[in-house]
Amino acid sequence: MNHRISLHRPVALLLTIGLLAAAPSMSLAADDAETLPPGLEVVSVEVVPPAVALTSRFDYRQLQFRGNLKTGETADLTRMVKLLAPARTVTVSPLGVVRPLVDGEEQLVFSFAGREIPVAVQVSGAQQSPPISFVQHVQPAFSRMGCNAGTCHGSRLGKNGFKLSLRGYDPLFDHRAFTDDIGARRINRAAPDQSLMLLKSTGSIPHVGGVRTNPGEPYYEMVRQWIAEGARLDLDAPRVQSVEILPQNPVLPRAGMHQQMIVLATFQDGTVRDVTREAFVESGNIEILEADERGLLTLLRRGESPVLVRYEGAYAATTLTVMGDRDGFAWQQPESRNYIDDHVYAKLERVKILPSTLCTDAEFLRRVYLDLTGLPPGITTSQKFLDDPRPSREKRESLVDELIGSPDYVEHWTNKWADMLQVNRKFLGEEGSISLRNWIKDVVARNQPYDETARQILTASGSTIENPPASYFKILRDPAAIMENTTHLFLAVRFNCNKCHDHPFERWTQDQYYQLAAYFSQIGFKEDPLYRGKKIGGSAVEGAKPLVEVIFDKNDGGVTHIRTGETAAPSFPYDHEDMAADDASRREQLSRWITSSKNQHFARSYVNRLWGYLFGTGIIEPIDDIRAGNPPTNPELLDALEQDFIASGFDVQVMLRRICRSRTYQHSITSNQWNQDDTINYARAIPRRLPAEVLYDAIHLATGSQQKIPGVPAGFRAAELPDVGVKVPFLDDFGRPVRESSCECERSSSMVLGPIMKLINGPTVANALSDPQNALAKLVAEQPDDQKLIETIFLRFLTRPPTAGELAIGTEALATAGDGHPKLVAELEAYKQSLAEKQAVWEKTVGAVPEWAPLDPTEMKSEAGAELAHLDDHSIRVTGKFEKDVYTLVAITELTGITGVRLETLPDDALANKGPGLADNGNFVVSQFQLSSGPQGDPAVNTPVPFARAAADFNQQAYNITAAIDGQDGSGWAVAPQFGKPHYAFFETKENLGQEGGTRLTFTIRQQHGGKHNLGRFRLSVTRSQRPLRIAALPEDLAQAIAVPLDERTDEQRQVVFQHFTKGDRALAELEEGVKLSAEQLKNRRLSGVQDLAWALINNAAFLFNR
């Protein structure tokens, strides 16, 4: 090792003693030493490094003894070997760390199970003390001690008045913090040991962070020497260029074993240094392994886990495999159909996993149809394919060719790209959304090369209607937002974490964030004159934008760096050979850089995305998160796919065809004993819940009913909808993305209770089944044979015939349909009887309108400095317009049994539009309305009061009163466009308030929307009225009916009261609907049986999942 740092003599003997104490010379074995698990046989041992050269007092090397096992795996023997003779020139710790003691050369000999392993040692400069570098030594030391971590002084506001840059990304800032803050008292050049930074870190004076180092230990002595040498800042010191982690991709045989990692840093001047103790080694899957601060990994169970290392802004990763017990495993080489299978099976053989057999023709038919077209196969297609006598492989490949490029394929993949490009009328209007989706559809239909599509998007100019890809910039607008979205979408790189500081888990820097955003800083927007005056978006709290805009490149504009305050010059975070000319526009330069085949992420990210779409799990997962700490599970496979994609000319259809023809894609979901725990190596197919649009379309196709989505023609597929502005509750329930970002995380495929209940008793399934024109009704009428009818139903829904057991269940369903009708009727009547007592209690309280007692606050305060004044009507007028504000008001009341409070907002001629808010249009936004209470005479007791509910006389769209008690400042209560008139809201408390002797009520009204949307005039009141509180008088028909004594009411009056009482009673509604449907079923028991069978199949995993 060539370590260019040496130390000079000013370090006293104490340092030598301290370093010796930190790493005593001893053998690596002890009575409780780690041992090799029984049954493992070591055939050879090697050591890394085989020779150690130490050139300064602070130098060290981590040894790593690797035992090569008979089974092909390795075992870390570092803590098991014995040092045969005491070392003269170095100390060797129990964990294998070698540190200098005196100058000289020697050969250390270690042994394991009778084998001797020599290590040559050369020490020079053991007593020397070269200058300590702030950048190369002090910063890493403080990082390792945790001083600049996000939980300590590296947090946004620092700790206890002392702030460092997060993880030391800004050495200039940190040096000033150490040397300039508080009169430079953190360092003492004359007496370094009295420096505050050392006294705190050793616990010599109180330190919340505890003891981080001790005198005599390397980190203490490094910092001490740096202070003694004048605490210099050496910004020109060579920085870390890369780090390497060893061993690479180790495979260990058993859980419970350990693996010591080595981290080597290469600096800009070519120097290589062991930084294992300063680096951060972390587990990418804490269920598989855990890492400690020494770089020692503990293996927890069988599996694979990334191992991430970071050191001073450089990152590297490897993958560790825990093999587990594989006794009896014998590899059986399956047929390989293309390079995909070659790489998958090579990995499976290496990790001792047997792939599943091929899926059946029926399984393949349904799987490939759903994956490529978003629809299950029709019954005619299914029968034709299953009856086709050709060899299975031949007809499967023919089917793949038939589906790719078909009209249904085009709609399905258009919908995927509409998600990623955020086709949403919220941003584009209906016409703009349709225009952009049609452009995407044309691109997919023509199979336009992926790189060409990306270039068209990134360089698009002109009208967002005439040139739809220009809408990309209309949606995002802000240079930083465009940059974050673009890197995420086209490179699968998440560039947002380095906006405020260097990326905490990647190599991206804060400077690179603003430099890359600068490429989008000269994009101009102007209204399209053909659509002049038409607006989109906007509300009383946000300005509207032109409906259609013209996108163009400007000659000016920049992005201001948040740290330096300077305009950032455009620059790429990494270079490649295929760059645009310097005189090209910024967007043209960026487009060339991103879409080039030389860009390390462009092609790679999209083939990984395609793979994830077809398998449910990407080779890198999440599929849009490429980073050092998230390595591919099969790097060779991803490399091959990337090169194939580039060689094809970025042809998406070629890649889909390649993947679907592979044997790997056609694995069965049925597992074997060797792959049942595998989820990342594609040894078996993993069932995936159908996406929302696919599930919706599959239900209608299987039942043969016509989709009837409001706002589009009957028969429109869910996948054909122009944008998410066409509201279909079923799609939202099942995870359709809202299209407000390009993140794949917007789409959900989880199975939670709410959506499951929608399948069981929701209208989408019920309407599709009961449609009198659907295929089920026609089948019942045309097919008299029950067995053939059931077989046809199974083929429609599951693309396969029923088993014998399923056929028996289906036959029973046809025979017993409608038998449950009497039971349903009895349940409905019983439930109605149970409501009588509840209705009597309800009638006693429903007509009461609360009586309110106004409060006169004794204390009033505005956080922003506005003036709050009492008026004669107990109201409060506010003067002074501030962007945001928080009002705090204290009132004393003698009332007890308080059940609620009321906030009235009142008009005032002194306010814009007569208010009641201070905004320019008279609006306000109450972000949060909070109350606390305590005894009048004890202000120290102030207990938060929880509210049971809130209601208002009027709510602005998207600004409901309920948002004012949700604990979040993001929304709130507002009243646009009803300005210039009184409004009121009440807040019902969960428990009664008030105590004898008086109660102190403290109201906090948070108004954080901005734009001066604060209350201008308002009044507070309390009530003791019985819960539930009502905001208005009863409806006239109910008031008249309820005034009549129960035994004198007519049947019509009884019905009026009952309907109001049960309004919103879902249990009653469901029972009534069940009885109604059951009565209909009695009219055609055979059809009802088919509907019951179809309902059961829809709610079966075989239908809900792509298998």
FENSULPE-V949239 format. One record per pair of residues at least 12 apart in sequence whose C-alpha atoms are under 6 Angstrom apart, sorted by the first residue. I is the first residue (numbers start at 1). GAP is how many residues later the second one is. Records with the same first field share a line. If there is no record, write none. Layout:
I = GAP + GAP
//
This chain:
1 = 52
3 = 270
6 = 49 + 50 + 119 + 122 + 123 + 124
7 = 49 + 121 + 122 + 123
8 = 120 + 121 + 122
9 = 119 + 120
15 = 201
18 = 198 + 199
19 = 198
23 = 70
24 = 67
25 = 66 + 67
27 = 55 + 56
28 = 51 + 54 + 66
29 = 51 + 53
34 = 46
41 = 28 + 29
42 = 25 + 26 + 27
43 = 25 + 26 + 27
44 = 23 + 24
45 = 21 + 22
46 = 19 + 20
47 = 17 + 18
48 = 15 + 16
50 = 69
51 = 68 + 69 + 70
52 = 69
53 = 68 + 69 + 70
54 = 69
55 = 68 + 69 + 70
56 = 69 + 70
57 = 69
60 = 38 + 39
61 = 36 + 37 + 213
62 = 34 + 35
63 = 33
64 = 14
65 = 12 + 13
73 = 178 + 179
74 = 178
75 = 177
76 = 183
79 = 16
81 = 30 + 31
82 = 28 + 29
83 = 27
84 = 25 + 26
89 = 12 + 13
100 = 26
102 = 24
103 = 20 + 21 + 23
104 = 18 + 19
105 = 16 + 17
106 = 15
107 = 12 + 13 + 14
132 = 94
134 = 99
141 = 78
143 = 24
144 = 134
145 = 67
148 = 16 + 18 + 19
149 = 17 + 18
154 = 12
169 = 333
189 = 38 + 39
192 = 32 + 35 + 36
202 = 12
238 = 29 + 30
239 = 28 + 29
240 = 26 + 27
241 = 25 + 26 + 27
242 = 23 + 24 + 72
243 = 21 + 22
244 = 19 + 20
245 = 17 + 18
246 = 15 + 16
248 = 70
249 = 69 + 70 + 71
250 = 70
251 = 70
252 = 70 + 71
253 = 69 + 70 + 71
254 = 70
255 = 44 + 45 + 46
256 = 43 + 44
257 = 42
258 = 39 + 40 + 41
259 = 37 + 38
260 = 35 + 36
261 = 34
262 = 14
263 = 12 + 13
277 = 17
279 = 31 + 32
280 = 29 + 30
281 = 14 + 27 + 28
282 = 25 + 26
283 = 24
284 = 21 + 22 + 23
285 = 20
288 = 12 + 13
302 = 20 + 21 + 22
303 = 18 + 19
304 = 16 + 17
305 = 14 + 15
306 = 12 + 13
307 = 12
308 = 321
313 = 194
314 = 193
316 = 312
317 = 311 + 312
337 = 325
341 = 323
343 = 294
353 = 321 + 322
354 = 320
355 = 328
356 = 311 + 312 + 315 + 328
357 = 310 + 311
358 = 308 + 309 + 310
359 = 307 + 308 + 309
362 = 438
367 = 739
372 = 37
373 = 35 + 36 + 39
374 = 38 + 320
375 = 323
379 = 417
410 = 34 + 35
412 = 307
414 = 26 + 27
415 = 304
419 = 320
420 = 322
422 = 317 + 318
423 = 300
424 = 299 + 300
425 = 300
427 = 48
432 = 33
434 = 288
436 = 32
449 = 201 + 202
450 = 200
451 = 144
455 = 136
457 = 12
458 = 133
459 = 128
461 = 90 + 91
462 = 88 + 89
463 = 86 + 87
464 = 85
479 = 38 + 41 + 42
480 = 37
483 = 34
484 = 12
491 = 110 + 111 + 114
492 = 113 + 132 + 133 + 134
493 = 132 + 133
498 = 12
499 = 14
512 = 61
514 = 47 + 54
515 = 53 + 54 + 55 + 56
516 = 54 + 55 + 56
518 = 40 + 41 + 52
519 = 51 + 67
521 = 36 + 37
522 = 31 + 32 + 34 + 35
523 = 29 + 30 + 31
524 = 27 + 28 + 29 + 30
525 = 25 + 26
526 = 23 + 24
527 = 19 + 22
528 = 20 + 21 + 22
534 = 12 + 13
535 = 12
579 = 14
580 = 12
603 = 39
604 = 38
609 = 14
619 = 13 + 14
620 = 12
667 = 17 + 18
668 = 16 + 17
669 = 15 + 16
687 = 418 + 419 + 420
688 = 417 + 418
689 = 415 + 416
690 = 414 + 415
692 = 39 + 42 + 43 + 44
693 = 25 + 26
702 = 94 + 95
703 = 72
704 = 70 + 71
705 = 63 + 69
733 = 22
735 = 12 + 13
769 = 322
813 = 276
814 = 272 + 275
817 = 268 + 271 + 272
818 = 263 + 264
821 = 257
824 = 251
828 = 243
849 = 181
850 = 175
851 = 172
852 = 169 + 170 + 171
853 = 168 + 169
854 = 166 + 167
855 = 165 + 166
856 = 18
857 = 33 + 34
858 = 32 + 33
859 = 30 + 31
860 = 28 + 29
861 = 26 + 27
862 = 24 + 25
863 = 22 + 23
864 = 21
866 = 13 + 14
867 = 12
875 = 143 + 144
876 = 141 + 142
877 = 139 + 140
878 = 138
881 = 131
882 = 130
883 = 127 + 128 + 129
884 = 123 + 124 + 126 + 128
885 = 122
886 = 119 + 120 + 121
887 = 117 + 118
888 = 115 + 116
889 = 113 + 114
890 = 111 + 112
891 = 109 + 110
892 = 107 + 108
893 = 105 + 106
894 = 104
895 = 99
896 = 98 + 99
897 = 95 + 96 + 97 + 127
898 = 94 + 95 + 125 + 126
899 = 90 + 93 + 124 + 125
900 = 87 + 88 + 89 + 122 + 123
901 = 85 + 86 + 120 + 121
902 = 83 + 84 + 118 + 119
903 = 81 + 82 + 116 + 117
904 = 79 + 80 + 114 + 115
905 = 77 + 78 + 79 + 112 + 113
906 = 76 + 111 + 112
907 = 73 + 74 + 75
913 = 67
914 = 66
915 = 64 + 65
916 = 100 + 101
917 = 97 + 98 + 99
918 = 94 + 95 + 96 + 97 + 98
919 = 93 + 94
922 = 57
924 = 50 + 89 + 90 + 91
925 = 47 + 48 + 49 + 88
926 = 46 + 47 + 81
927 = 37 + 42 + 44 + 45 + 79 + 80 + 81
928 = 36 + 37 + 77 + 78
929 = 35 + 76
930 = 73 + 74
931 = 14 + 71 + 72
932 = 12 + 13 + 69 + 70
933 = 67 + 68
934 = 65 + 66
935 = 64 + 65
936 = 62 + 63 + 64
947 = 41 + 42 + 43
948 = 40 + 41 + 42
949 = 39
950 = 12 + 36 + 37
951 = 34 + 35
952 = 32 + 33
953 = 31
955 = 20
956 = 18 + 19 + 20
959 = 13 + 14 + 15
960 = 13
961 = 12
1041 = 12
//
